[in-house]
Amino acid sequence: MVILIRKAIPKDASQLNKLDIVANKEKPWWEVQSVSEFRKSVKFIFVAESTEEIIGYAQLKKDNKKFWLENIYVLKNYRKKQIAKKLVNCLLKEIKPKYVSLITSDENLRIFEKLGFKKTMNYMVKVIK
């Protein structure tokens, strides 16, 4: 199986939106982006493609001069193949930010540590019903 890692292009927006819907079903807190949102932000997205189907992506968001790893997702059948690591590495090599931040749950800390991120603070949330 050959996996191609490449920079996203505007015509990928529809497939990225479908991938986001799958991610949302798996993780209900995942915020689904519209096709137009993906089109606007393709310059900060890298995709993993297998047989002309997008199977994963990594996306940076820029807020003033700060970069955030906003989304990273790989379909379940393709996980544990270093795809996420390749996506993040290609994205960072292309964009060349001084540093990148992210917010994630405790269950994902090990995954992001494997990608070279270091925990620097705790972020707490209280759900009010």
Secondary structure as a PSIPRED ss2 file (coil, helix, strand):
# PSIPRED VFORMAT (PSIPRED V4.0)

   1 M C   1.000  0.000  0.000
   2 V C   1.000  0.000  0.000
   3 I C   1.000  0.000  0.000
   4 L E   0.000  0.000  1.000
   5 I E   0.000  0.000  1.000
   6 R E   0.000  0.000  1.000
   7 K E   0.000  0.000  1.000
   8 A C   1.000  0.000  0.000
   9 I C   1.000  0.000  0.000
  10 P H   0.000  1.000  0.000
  11 K H   0.000  1.000  0.000
  12 D H   0.000  1.000  0.000
  13 A H   0.000  1.000  0.000
  14 S H   0.000  1.000  0.000
  15 Q H   0.000  1.000  0.000
  16 L H   0.000  1.000  0.000
  17 N H   0.000  1.000  0.000
  18 K H   0.000  1.000  0.000
  19 L H   0.000  1.000  0.000
  20 D H   0.000  1.000  0.000
  21 I H   0.000  1.000  0.000
  22 V H   0.000  1.000  0.000
  23 A H   0.000  1.000  0.000
  24 N H   0.000  1.000  0.000
  25 K H   0.000  1.000  0.000
  26 E H   0.000  1.000  0.000
  27 K C   1.000  0.000  0.000
  28 P C   1.000  0.000  0.000
  29 W C   1.000  0.000  0.000
  30 W C   1.000  0.000  0.000
  31 E C   1.000  0.000  0.000
  32 V C   1.000  0.000  0.000
  33 Q C   1.000  0.000  0.000
  34 S C   1.000  0.000  0.000
  35 V H   0.000  1.000  0.000
  36 S H   0.000  1.000  0.000
  37 E H   0.000  1.000  0.000
  38 F H   0.000  1.000  0.000
  39 R H   0.000  1.000  0.000
  40 K H   0.000  1.000  0.000
  41 S C   1.000  0.000  0.000
  42 V H   0.000  1.000  0.000
  43 K H   0.000  1.000  0.000
  44 F H   0.000  1.000  0.000
  45 I E   0.000  0.000  1.000
  46 F E   0.000  0.000  1.000
  47 V E   0.000  0.000  1.000
  48 A E   0.000  0.000  1.000
  49 E E   0.000  0.000  1.000
  50 S E   0.000  0.000  1.000
  51 T C   1.000  0.000  0.000
  52 E C   1.000  0.000  0.000
  53 E E   0.000  0.000  1.000
  54 I E   0.000  0.000  1.000
  55 I E   0.000  0.000  1.000
  56 G E   0.000  0.000  1.000
  57 Y E   0.000  0.000  1.000
  58 A E   0.000  0.000  1.000
  59 Q E   0.000  0.000  1.000
  60 L E   0.000  0.000  1.000
  61 K E   0.000  0.000  1.000
  62 K E   0.000  0.000  1.000
  63 D E   0.000  0.000  1.000
  64 N C   1.000  0.000  0.000
  65 K C   1.000  0.000  0.000
  66 K E   0.000  0.000  1.000
  67 F E   0.000  0.000  1.000
  68 W E   0.000  0.000  1.000
  69 L E   0.000  0.000  1.000
  70 E E   0.000  0.000  1.000
  71 N E   0.000  0.000  1.000
  72 I E   0.000  0.000  1.000
  73 Y E   0.000  0.000  1.000
  74 V E   0.000  0.000  1.000
  75 L C   1.000  0.000  0.000
  76 K H   0.000  1.000  0.000
  77 N H   0.000  1.000  0.000
  78 Y H   0.000  1.000  0.000
  79 R C   1.000  0.000  0.000
  80 K C   1.000  0.000  0.000
  81 K C   1.000  0.000  0.000
  82 Q C   1.000  0.000  0.000
  83 I H   0.000  1.000  0.000
  84 A H   0.000  1.000  0.000
  85 K H   0.000  1.000  0.000
  86 K H   0.000  1.000  0.000
  87 L H   0.000  1.000  0.000
  88 V H   0.000  1.000  0.000
  89 N H   0.000  1.000  0.000
  90 C H   0.000  1.000  0.000
  91 L H   0.000  1.000  0.000
  92 L H   0.000  1.000  0.000
  93 K H   0.000  1.000  0.000
  94 E H   0.000  1.000  0.000
  95 I H   0.000  1.000  0.000
  96 K C   1.000  0.000  0.000
  97 P C   1.000  0.000  0.000
  98 K C   1.000  0.000  0.000
  99 Y C   1.000  0.000  0.000
 100 V E   0.000  0.000  1.000
 101 S E   0.000  0.000  1.000
 102 L C   1.000  0.000  0.000
 103 I C   1.000  0.000  0.000
 104 T C   1.000  0.000  0.000
 105 S C   1.000  0.000  0.000
 106 D H   0.000  1.000  0.000
 107 E H   0.000  1.000  0.000
 108 N H   0.000  1.000  0.000
 109 L H   0.000  1.000  0.000
 110 R H   0.000  1.000  0.000
 111 I H   0.000  1.000  0.000
 112 F H   0.000  1.000  0.000
 113 E H   0.000  1.000  0.000
 114 K H   0.000  1.000  0.000
 115 L C   1.000  0.000  0.000
 116 G C   1.000  0.000  0.000
 117 F C   1.000  0.000  0.000
 118 K C   1.000  0.000  0.000
 119 K C   1.000  0.000  0.000
 120 T C   1.000  0.000  0.000
 121 M C   1.000  0.000  0.000
 122 N C   1.000  0.000  0.000
 123 Y C   1.000  0.000  0.000
 124 M C   1.000  0.000  0.000
 125 V C   1.000  0.000  0.000
 126 K C   1.000  0.000  0.000
 127 V C   1.000  0.000  0.000
 128 I C   1.000  0.000  0.000
 129 K C   1.000  0.000  0.000
